Amino acid sequence: MSPAAAAAATSFAAGPVAASTPITAPSRVRVRFPPCADPAAPRRAVASMAVSAPRSAASFLERRESERALHFVKYQGLGNDFIMVDNRDSPVPKVTPEEAAKLCDRNFGIGADGVIFVMPGVNDADYTMRIFNSDGSEPEMCGNGVRCFARFIAELENLQGTNSFTIHTGAGLIIPEIQNDGQVKVDMGEPILSGPDIPTKLLATKNKAVVQAELSVEGLTWHVTCVSMGNPHCVTFGAKELKVLQVDDLKLSEIGPKFEHHEMFPARTNTEFVQVLSRSHLKMRVWERGAGATLACGTGACAVVVAAVLEGRAERKCVVDLPGGPLEIEWREDDNHVYMTGPAEAVFYGSVVP
Ligand SMILES: N[C@@H](CCC[C@H](N)C(=O)O)C(=O)O
Protein backbone atom coordinates (compact mmCIF):
# COMPACT_ATOMS: atom_id res chain seq x y z
CA MET A 1 0.00 0.00 0.00
CA SER A 2 1.35 3.47 -0.90
CA PRO A 3 1.99 5.99 1.91
CA ALA A 4 -0.94 8.08 0.69
CA ALA A 5 -3.25 5.08 0.74
CA ALA A 6 -1.90 4.00 4.11
CA ALA A 7 -2.62 7.46 5.49
CA ALA A 8 -6.11 7.30 4.07
CA ALA A 9 -6.79 3.78 5.37
CA THR A 10 -9.08 3.90 8.37
CA SER A 11 -10.81 1.46 10.61
CA PHE A 12 -14.22 2.15 12.02
CA ALA A 13 -16.99 0.33 13.78
CA ALA A 14 -18.83 -1.93 11.36
CA GLY A 15 -21.83 -0.32 9.67
CA PRO A 16 -25.03 -1.70 8.22
CA VAL A 17 -23.50 -4.93 6.89
CA ALA A 18 -22.19 -5.94 10.29
CA ALA A 19 -25.58 -5.06 11.71
CA SER A 20 -26.91 -7.89 9.54
CA THR A 21 -24.95 -10.41 11.65
CA PRO A 22 -21.95 -11.42 9.54
CA ILE A 23 -20.92 -14.98 10.30
CA THR A 24 -17.24 -14.05 10.54
CA ALA A 25 -18.29 -11.57 13.24
CA PRO A 26 -15.75 -8.88 12.36
CA SER A 27 -15.76 -6.09 14.88
CA ARG A 28 -14.17 -3.65 12.48
CA VAL A 29 -14.29 -2.79 8.81
CA ARG A 30 -11.01 -2.00 7.11
CA VAL A 31 -11.16 0.41 4.22
CA ARG A 32 -8.33 -0.22 1.82
CA PHE A 33 -7.29 0.92 -1.62
CA PRO A 34 -6.69 -1.64 -4.37
CA PRO A 35 -3.32 -1.60 -6.20
CA CYS A 36 -3.27 1.06 -8.88
CA ALA A 37 -0.80 1.42 -11.79
CA ASP A 38 -1.10 5.21 -11.92
CA PRO A 39 -0.33 6.75 -8.53
CA ALA A 40 -1.85 10.06 -9.65
CA ALA A 41 -5.19 8.45 -10.51
CA PRO A 42 -8.12 8.95 -8.14
CA ARG A 43 -8.34 5.94 -5.82
CA ARG A 44 -11.46 4.12 -4.77
CA ALA A 45 -11.80 2.54 -1.39
CA VAL A 46 -12.54 -1.14 -1.03
CA ALA A 47 -14.23 -2.03 2.22
CA SER A 48 -13.92 -5.60 3.33
CA MET A 49 -15.90 -7.14 6.11
CA ALA A 50 -13.04 -9.55 6.72
CA VAL A 51 -10.53 -8.53 9.41
CA SER A 52 -7.58 -9.54 7.23
CA ALA A 53 -8.54 -8.38 3.77
CA PRO A 54 -7.95 -10.85 0.92
CA ARG A 55 -6.14 -9.69 -2.19
CA SER A 56 -9.10 -9.81 -4.56
CA ALA A 57 -12.85 -10.32 -4.64
CA ALA A 58 -12.33 -13.75 -6.26
CA SER A 59 -10.05 -14.97 -3.46
CA PHE A 60 -12.50 -13.56 -0.92
CA LEU A 61 -15.36 -15.50 -2.52
CA GLU A 62 -13.35 -18.73 -2.27
CA ARG A 63 -13.31 -18.45 1.51
CA ARG A 64 -16.35 -20.42 2.60
CA GLU A 65 -16.22 -19.98 6.37
CA SER A 66 -19.81 -21.03 6.89
CA GLU A 67 -22.56 -22.71 4.96
CA ARG A 68 -24.90 -19.96 6.09
CA ALA A 69 -22.77 -16.98 5.12
CA LEU A 70 -23.62 -15.25 1.86
CA HIS A 71 -20.50 -13.88 0.21
CA PHE A 72 -21.17 -10.98 -2.10
CA VAL A 73 -19.44 -8.32 -4.13
CA LYS A 74 -21.10 -4.93 -4.42
CA TYR A 75 -20.92 -3.44 -7.92
CA GLN A 76 -22.18 -0.18 -9.37
CA GLY A 77 -22.86 1.06 -12.89
CA LEU A 78 -23.30 4.84 -12.86
CA GLY A 79 -24.48 4.63 -9.27
CA ASN A 80 -27.11 1.94 -9.98
CA ASP A 81 -25.81 -0.51 -7.39
CA PHE A 82 -26.14 -4.24 -6.98
CA ILE A 83 -25.26 -7.01 -4.58
CA MET A 84 -23.69 -9.62 -6.88
CA VAL A 85 -23.93 -13.26 -5.81
CA ASP A 86 -21.84 -16.08 -7.28
CA ASN A 87 -24.61 -18.59 -7.93
CA ARG A 88 -22.75 -20.61 -10.60
CA ASP A 89 -23.19 -23.86 -8.67
CA SER A 90 -26.99 -23.80 -8.62
CA PRO A 91 -30.01 -22.75 -10.70
CA VAL A 92 -31.77 -21.71 -7.47
CA PRO A 93 -31.04 -18.18 -6.15
CA LYS A 94 -29.13 -18.24 -2.85
CA VAL A 95 -31.44 -15.66 -1.30
CA THR A 96 -35.21 -15.36 -1.38
CA PRO A 97 -37.02 -12.24 -2.66
CA GLU A 98 -37.83 -11.29 0.98
CA GLU A 99 -34.16 -11.64 1.98
CA ALA A 100 -33.13 -9.62 -1.07
CA ALA A 101 -35.42 -6.77 0.00
CA LYS A 102 -33.79 -6.80 3.46
CA LEU A 103 -30.26 -6.88 2.06
CA CYS A 104 -31.05 -3.94 -0.26
CA ASP A 105 -32.32 -1.78 2.60
CA ARG A 106 -29.97 1.22 2.88
CA ASN A 107 -30.42 1.55 6.63
CA PHE A 108 -30.86 -1.99 7.88
CA GLY A 109 -29.03 -3.96 5.19
CA ILE A 110 -26.09 -3.69 2.79
CA GLY A 111 -27.93 -1.15 0.64
CA ALA A 112 -28.50 -1.64 -3.10
CA ASP A 113 -30.97 -1.22 -5.96
CA GLY A 114 -31.08 -4.99 -6.46
CA VAL A 115 -29.51 -8.41 -5.96
CA ILE A 116 -28.10 -10.14 -9.05
CA PHE A 117 -27.32 -13.85 -9.32
CA VAL A 118 -24.68 -15.29 -11.67
CA MET A 119 -26.16 -18.69 -12.54
CA PRO A 120 -25.37 -21.61 -14.84
CA GLY A 121 -26.27 -20.99 -18.50
CA VAL A 122 -29.31 -22.54 -20.13
CA ASN A 123 -30.22 -22.92 -23.83
CA ASP A 124 -26.51 -22.88 -24.79
CA ALA A 125 -25.92 -19.50 -23.10
CA ASP A 126 -22.69 -19.13 -21.08
CA TYR A 127 -24.57 -17.87 -17.99
CA THR A 128 -28.01 -17.02 -16.69
CA MET A 129 -28.72 -13.71 -14.96
CA ARG A 130 -31.53 -13.32 -12.47
CA ILE A 131 -32.23 -10.20 -10.47
CA PHE A 132 -34.46 -9.15 -7.60
CA ASN A 133 -35.37 -5.47 -7.30
CA SER A 134 -34.94 -3.78 -3.92
CA ASP A 135 -38.63 -4.47 -3.18
CA GLY A 136 -38.09 -8.19 -3.86
CA SER A 137 -39.92 -8.27 -7.21
CA GLU A 138 -38.19 -9.98 -10.12
CA PRO A 139 -37.71 -8.01 -13.35
CA GLU A 140 -36.86 -9.56 -16.68
CA MET A 141 -33.72 -7.53 -17.35
CA CYS A 142 -31.36 -4.90 -16.03
CA GLY A 143 -29.01 -2.94 -18.29
CA ASN A 144 -26.61 -1.54 -15.71
CA GLY A 145 -26.78 -4.89 -13.93
CA VAL A 146 -25.67 -6.80 -17.01
CA ARG A 147 -22.55 -4.62 -17.31
CA CYS A 148 -21.79 -5.34 -13.64
CA PHE A 149 -22.50 -9.02 -14.36
CA ALA A 150 -19.89 -9.06 -17.15
CA ARG A 151 -17.23 -7.45 -14.95
CA PHE A 152 -18.08 -9.84 -12.10
CA ILE A 153 -17.66 -12.87 -14.41
CA ALA A 154 -14.27 -11.53 -15.53
CA GLU A 155 -13.26 -11.27 -11.86
CA LEU A 156 -14.61 -14.74 -10.99
CA GLU A 157 -13.02 -16.41 -14.00
CA ASN A 158 -9.84 -14.33 -13.78
CA LEU A 159 -10.19 -13.03 -17.35
CA GLN A 160 -8.16 -10.09 -18.64
CA GLY A 161 -8.71 -7.72 -21.59
CA THR A 162 -11.62 -7.95 -24.01
CA ASN A 163 -14.18 -10.68 -23.37
CA SER A 164 -17.71 -11.38 -24.50
CA PHE A 165 -20.39 -13.63 -22.98
CA THR A 166 -23.86 -14.86 -23.84
CA ILE A 167 -26.29 -14.36 -20.99
CA HIS A 168 -29.73 -15.87 -20.72
CA THR A 169 -32.16 -13.39 -19.11
CA GLY A 170 -35.90 -12.97 -18.79
CA ALA A 171 -35.57 -10.70 -21.83
CA GLY A 172 -33.83 -13.34 -23.96
CA LEU A 173 -30.17 -13.58 -24.91
CA ILE A 174 -28.08 -10.55 -23.96
CA ILE A 175 -24.46 -10.20 -25.08
CA PRO A 176 -22.10 -7.94 -23.13
CA GLU A 177 -18.55 -7.32 -24.32
CA ILE A 178 -15.85 -5.99 -22.02
CA GLN A 179 -13.74 -3.54 -23.98
CA ASN A 180 -10.04 -2.70 -23.66
CA ASP A 181 -10.76 0.44 -21.66
CA GLY A 182 -12.88 -1.55 -19.16
CA GLN A 183 -16.18 -0.16 -20.42
CA VAL A 184 -18.84 -2.73 -21.27
CA LYS A 185 -20.77 -2.62 -24.54
CA VAL A 186 -23.98 -4.63 -24.47
CA ASP A 187 -26.14 -5.91 -27.30
CA MET A 188 -29.50 -5.34 -25.61
CA GLY A 189 -31.53 -6.96 -28.39
CA GLU A 190 -34.59 -5.55 -30.14
CA PRO A 191 -37.06 -3.19 -28.48
CA ILE A 192 -40.65 -4.44 -28.17
CA LEU A 193 -43.20 -1.86 -29.28
CA SER A 194 -46.54 -3.64 -29.39
CA GLY A 195 -48.75 -2.43 -26.52
CA PRO A 196 -49.98 -5.80 -25.17
CA ASP A 197 -46.43 -7.21 -25.26
CA ILE A 198 -44.93 -4.31 -23.24
CA PRO A 199 -47.48 -4.57 -21.49
CA THR A 200 -49.67 -1.46 -21.54
CA LYS A 201 -53.40 -1.04 -21.99
CA LEU A 202 -52.79 2.22 -23.85
CA LEU A 203 -53.94 1.92 -27.44
CA ALA A 204 -51.53 1.96 -30.37
CA THR A 205 -51.15 5.35 -32.03
CA LYS A 206 -48.53 4.66 -34.72
CA ASN A 207 -48.59 1.30 -36.55
CA LYS A 208 -48.69 -1.08 -33.58
CA ALA A 209 -46.71 1.20 -31.28
CA VAL A 210 -47.87 3.45 -28.44
CA VAL A 211 -46.22 6.75 -29.40
CA GLN A 212 -47.06 10.07 -27.75
CA ALA A 213 -50.22 8.62 -26.25
CA GLU A 214 -52.05 10.67 -23.64
CA LEU A 215 -51.83 9.53 -20.02
CA SER A 216 -53.49 11.36 -17.18
CA VAL A 217 -51.33 11.58 -14.03
CA GLU A 218 -51.62 14.09 -11.17
CA GLY A 219 -53.98 16.34 -13.13
CA LEU A 220 -51.63 16.63 -16.11
CA THR A 221 -51.96 15.05 -19.56
CA TRP A 222 -48.59 13.46 -20.22
CA HIS A 223 -47.48 12.38 -23.68
CA VAL A 224 -45.96 8.93 -23.31
CA THR A 225 -44.22 6.46 -25.58
CA CYS A 226 -44.09 2.88 -24.34
CA VAL A 227 -41.15 0.58 -25.01
CA SER A 228 -40.11 -2.76 -23.59
CA MET A 229 -36.45 -3.73 -23.45
CA GLY A 230 -37.62 -7.02 -21.97
CA ASN A 231 -38.93 -4.92 -19.07
CA PRO A 232 -41.58 -2.22 -19.44
CA HIS A 233 -40.79 1.48 -19.84
CA CYS A 234 -42.99 4.54 -20.15
CA VAL A 235 -41.03 7.46 -21.63
CA THR A 236 -42.24 11.04 -21.48
CA PHE A 237 -40.81 14.27 -22.88
CA GLY A 238 -43.53 16.36 -21.26
CA ALA A 239 -47.18 17.09 -20.61
CA LYS A 240 -49.75 19.16 -22.52
CA GLU A 241 -49.96 21.68 -19.70
CA LEU A 242 -46.18 22.07 -19.27
CA LYS A 243 -44.32 24.40 -21.59
CA VAL A 244 -41.01 22.60 -21.18
CA LEU A 245 -40.15 19.63 -19.00
CA GLN A 246 -37.27 20.54 -16.67
CA VAL A 247 -36.31 17.16 -15.31
CA ASP A 248 -34.35 18.64 -12.39
CA ASP A 249 -37.53 20.30 -11.11
CA LEU A 250 -39.60 17.08 -10.93
CA LYS A 251 -40.75 15.77 -7.57
CA LEU A 252 -39.89 12.23 -8.58
CA SER A 253 -40.88 10.52 -5.34
CA GLU A 254 -44.39 12.01 -5.64
CA ILE A 255 -45.04 11.52 -9.33
CA GLY A 256 -43.00 8.34 -9.96
CA PRO A 257 -45.25 5.93 -8.03
CA LYS A 258 -48.33 7.31 -9.83
CA PHE A 259 -46.86 6.19 -13.15
CA GLU A 260 -45.50 2.92 -11.75
CA HIS A 261 -48.90 1.81 -10.44
CA HIS A 262 -51.06 3.39 -13.15
CA GLU A 263 -53.92 1.13 -14.27
CA MET A 264 -52.65 1.36 -17.85
CA PHE A 265 -49.59 -0.73 -16.84
CA PRO A 266 -50.72 -4.18 -15.67
CA ALA A 267 -47.15 -5.28 -14.82
CA ARG A 268 -46.31 -1.82 -13.36
CA THR A 269 -43.73 0.25 -15.25
CA ASN A 270 -40.39 2.01 -15.14
CA THR A 271 -40.78 5.68 -16.09
CA GLU A 272 -38.26 7.98 -17.75
CA PHE A 273 -38.64 11.78 -17.79
CA VAL A 274 -36.57 13.26 -20.59
CA GLN A 275 -35.20 16.59 -21.80
CA VAL A 276 -33.74 16.87 -25.30
CA LEU A 277 -30.45 18.80 -25.15
CA SER A 278 -29.71 18.20 -28.84
CA ARG A 279 -30.53 15.54 -31.46
CA SER A 280 -27.75 13.37 -30.08
CA HIS A 281 -27.79 14.35 -26.41
CA LEU A 282 -30.61 13.59 -23.99
CA LYS A 283 -30.98 14.05 -20.26
CA MET A 284 -33.22 11.81 -18.16
CA ARG A 285 -34.35 10.97 -14.67
CA VAL A 286 -35.89 7.64 -13.85
CA TRP A 287 -38.39 6.17 -11.45
CA GLU A 288 -37.83 2.42 -11.47
CA ARG A 289 -40.43 -0.22 -10.94
CA GLY A 290 -39.61 -1.97 -7.68
CA ALA A 291 -36.66 0.26 -6.85
CA GLY A 292 -37.84 3.90 -6.96
CA ALA A 293 -35.58 6.78 -7.95
CA THR A 294 -32.19 5.41 -8.98
CA LEU A 295 -29.10 7.16 -10.30
CA ALA A 296 -29.24 5.29 -13.59
CA CYS A 297 -31.21 2.74 -15.58
CA GLY A 298 -29.60 1.06 -18.58
CA THR A 299 -32.76 -0.43 -20.07
CA GLY A 300 -34.38 2.97 -19.40
CA ALA A 301 -31.71 4.84 -21.37
CA CYS A 302 -32.20 2.39 -24.27
CA ALA A 303 -35.98 2.89 -24.14
CA VAL A 304 -35.46 6.67 -24.11
CA VAL A 305 -33.44 6.64 -27.35
CA VAL A 306 -35.98 4.34 -29.03
CA ALA A 307 -38.81 6.65 -27.92
CA ALA A 308 -36.90 9.77 -29.03
CA VAL A 309 -36.37 8.25 -32.49
CA LEU A 310 -40.03 7.18 -32.76
CA GLU A 311 -41.11 10.70 -31.81
CA GLY A 312 -38.63 12.24 -34.31
CA ARG A 313 -36.72 14.07 -31.57
CA ALA A 314 -33.27 12.50 -31.88
CA GLU A 315 -30.83 10.49 -34.00
CA ARG A 316 -30.33 6.78 -33.47
CA LYS A 317 -27.01 7.32 -31.69
CA CYS A 318 -27.15 9.45 -28.54
CA VAL A 319 -25.40 10.20 -25.30
CA VAL A 320 -27.93 9.93 -22.49
CA ASP A 321 -27.11 11.83 -19.30
CA LEU A 322 -28.42 10.19 -16.13
CA PRO A 323 -27.96 11.47 -12.58
CA GLY A 324 -25.08 8.94 -12.17
CA GLY A 325 -23.33 9.79 -15.47
CA PRO A 326 -23.60 9.27 -19.23
CA LEU A 327 -24.38 6.19 -21.31
CA GLU A 328 -23.83 5.80 -25.05
CA ILE A 329 -26.86 4.30 -26.74
CA GLU A 330 -27.35 3.31 -30.37
CA TRP A 331 -30.49 1.84 -31.94
CA ARG A 332 -29.07 0.36 -35.12
CA GLU A 333 -31.12 0.43 -38.26
CA ASP A 334 -29.50 -2.65 -39.87
CA ASP A 335 -30.28 -5.23 -37.15
CA ASN A 336 -32.90 -3.28 -35.10
CA HIS A 337 -30.82 -4.01 -31.95
CA VAL A 338 -30.07 -1.46 -29.25
CA TYR A 339 -26.44 -1.18 -28.06
CA MET A 340 -25.48 0.34 -24.73
CA THR A 341 -21.94 1.27 -23.63
CA GLY A 342 -20.97 2.32 -20.13
CA PRO A 343 -18.92 1.60 -17.02
CA ALA A 344 -19.28 -0.92 -14.19
CA GLU A 345 -17.02 -1.50 -11.22
CA ALA A 346 -16.66 -3.38 -7.96
CA VAL A 347 -16.89 -1.15 -4.90
CA PHE A 348 -16.62 -3.52 -1.96
CA TYR A 349 -17.11 -7.10 -0.88
CA GLY A 350 -18.25 -8.80 2.25
CA SER A 351 -20.30 -11.58 3.79
CA VAL A 352 -23.60 -11.55 5.57
CA VAL A 353 -26.15 -13.98 6.95
CA PRO A 354 -29.34 -13.11 5.06
N1 LIG B 1 -31.81 -0.49 -13.26
C1 LIG B 1 -32.05 -1.45 -14.26
C2 LIG B 1 -33.46 -1.95 -14.38
C3 LIG B 1 -33.81 -2.86 -13.22
C4 LIG B 1 -35.18 -3.50 -13.34
C5 LIG B 1 -36.31 -2.53 -13.21
N2 LIG B 1 -36.38 -1.93 -11.92
C6 LIG B 1 -37.63 -3.27 -13.53
O1 LIG B 1 -38.35 -3.68 -12.61
O2 LIG B 1 -37.92 -3.45 -14.70
C7 LIG B 1 -31.38 -1.13 -15.56
O3 LIG B 1 -30.26 -0.61 -15.51
O4 LIG B 1 -31.90 -1.47 -16.62
The ligand as an ORCA input file, in Angstrom:
! r2SCAN-3c Opt
* xyz 0 1
  N     -31.806     -0.490    -13.263
  C     -32.050     -1.448    -14.256
  C     -33.457     -1.952    -14.382
  C     -33.812     -2.860    -13.218
  C     -35.182     -3.495    -13.336
  C     -36.314     -2.534    -13.213
  N     -36.379     -1.929    -11.925
  C     -37.629     -3.269    -13.532
  O     -38.353     -3.684    -12.610
  O     -37.920     -3.450    -14.704
  C     -31.380     -1.131    -15.556
  O     -30.261     -0.606    -15.508
  O     -31.897     -1.467    -16.617
*
